[in-house]
Amino acid sequence: MGYEQALIDLKNGEIDKIEINPQSFPAFQKAWSAFPYQNAVKGIAQRAGQVTYIRTK
């Protein structure tokens, strides 16, 4: 699954979260920049550069 589809699935409630590690962040950032519903998703920083994205309610 690509990051674009993962963001759409997260926004629509089809998945609960997306976990991004530092190595995959550059690829994710491209999809995030083009995602028109950024206010529907929130990133939570974790240790060691991990970021978990969840749907806002």
N, C-alpha and C positions, 0 to 999 in steps of 0.2 A: 504494500500500500504506500502510495506517495504521501508526502506531507500535505499537499493541497487537499487530497481526499480525507486525510486524517483530521485536518482542521474542520472540514465540513461535517464529518461524522461527529466530532466533538461538539460542535455548535448545535447539531440536531439531536444530541443526546444518545446517539447510537453507540458511542464509546464513552468511558468515564474520564480518561486522562490520556495525555501523550507525555512520555518521558523522553527528554532530549539530553544527550551527553555532550561534552565539549567537542568531541570529534565530529558529531553530526550537526552541530549548531549552524555552521555556515550554510549548509543545504537547507535546513529548516528556516533560516532567516529569509531566504529568497521567497519561500512560500508564504511566510508570515507577512512580509512586506506587501505582497499582492493580495492578501486576504482582506476582503471588504468588511468583515464583521469582527474586527479586533476587539471591540468592546464587549463581545459575547464570550470571550475567552480570556483567562488570566493566567499569567505565569508565576510560579512560586519557586524561588531559588532554593536549592538544596545544597548539601556539601559537595565539595570536589567539582564544582561547575555544573552539576546536574540541574535541570530545570524541569518542573512538572507543570504542564498546562492543563487547566480544568475549565469547565464551563461555568460562567457566572450565572447566578440565579436571579 
